[in-house]
């Protein structure tokens, strides 16, 4: 399989570049602040960071659809603003050494601690639908976060976070204690947990190769710490203060996860449409084109509305337009029938060429070849329709009588998505089988993985584990996928969890565990086909769970 190309929108690239430039400008402000002594350099630095933070927050609102994820990441952005604000207050409004400066310094650890927590809670929602929530037990993390902040804020009473060597009169000279170490350890643990969870829940394995991207801001932070301990008064330390580095590293870490596609985002769908081989698009009720592929012809809103009920001919009848109403507009697509029209025209003109036997024979031979090709395609399409007839009839029944209740309608549409994923993947397998007798086992893995994604969207906990890669017989891949779909359809609605394990070794071993299925899977399903294939099917029932184990041979390799 080819590598998946990560599309990053131009708006995202420009926004990220602008944020980096604004942060770098803070160093230049300190470098040249002697040239504008009438203006506080700390105020300018504050404005630069606030501007960059608001740019990042706006990008989060644009790209992150999940409301809970968006809430936590926006809160992270505001924590950045709070941290740079209190730092500015410390240096602008109070003289150096003032007691208020010490407590403001303690307060730095409040936004720092909760920023890491908000980022972690956001990552916990990866792989969950908008209607799903994380366990309430995760809220207990607010307790250690609050205790860490209180421990630092009350340092004057115990000096276990910062011990002042010369007392409070010279509190700028201190050593770190256990409270400080706990605050730093808290951030390190959550950052590592964020990276691990993002990698483990990433549905596309190719995206995991981009792990280096979130490591870049962490590397910047490590380099800063090393330079700090080597020489805390060098030019780099003077240009970029620790608080400002924190304000950069935290959002940069999340942003790098988004850019690496380890953190799901809604970015640059227009580019996907533009690069797609589809001939269609999406239009709003006002007639505004939301997305359209390059191969699609221009159409009007009136034509699209008409195409919902009947075929609308375009381009002298060589293109047929169809559409379907969706929330807020229409999805539409076109079909090129110019080849069919061409054959029809040739058949009509044959009557004028009867006197020319040689020409007539040439025409007949050509038409016979094209007819044979059409018949072969028709045979394949009929085979596809027949093999997916049950699912197609279910789709037809659901679409002809949709429920009026909005919640029931949404549930039906999610179930339709499960059926549609199977029909699409199954049809592709049938087409491929007519060209080649053997498949790469990844075809089955991708098909099951896509079905599990829509099962999860339906509200059922779904997980797939895949081991091994082989070149296997296409008919056994098709049989395994058909049995998988039959097991899913017998369990839904009703089931609340589906676990799938696919192993490719000496045999194709497909294990399915379903909790609380609607009805149990019959042990004799497709038994003749399985026995003829020298395979086996086992169905075990344990309380409310059923375990389906299918073994099929690999077949002849190529």
Secondary structure, DSSP 8 states (H G I E B T S, - for coil): ---------HHHHHHHHHHHHHHHHHHHHHHTGGGGTTS-HHHHHHHHHHHHHHHHHHHHHHH---HHHHHHHHHHHHHHHHHHHHHHHHHHSS-TT-HHHHHHHHHHHHHHHHHHHHHHHHHTTTT--TT----GGGGGHHHHHHHHHHHHHTHHHH-SSEEETT-GGGTTSEEE-HHHHHHHHHHHHHHHHHHHHHHHT-S-GGGGGGHHHHHHHHHHHHHHHHHHHH-TTSHHHHHS-HHHHHHHHHHHHHHHHHHTTSS-----HHHHHHH----EEEEETTS-EEEE-TTS----HHHHHHHTTS-EEETTTTEEEEEEEETTEEEEEEEE-HHHHHHHHHHHHGGGGTT-HHHHHHHHHHHHHHHHHHHHHHHHHHHHHHHTHHHHHHHHHHHHT--SSHHHHHHHHHHHHHHHHHHHHHHHHHHHHHH-SEEETHHHHHHHHHHHHHHHHHT-EEEEEEE---EEEHHHHHHHHHHHHHHHHHHTTT--EEEEEEEESSEEEEEEEEES-SS---TTTTHHHHHHTT-EEEEEEETTEEEEEEEEE-----
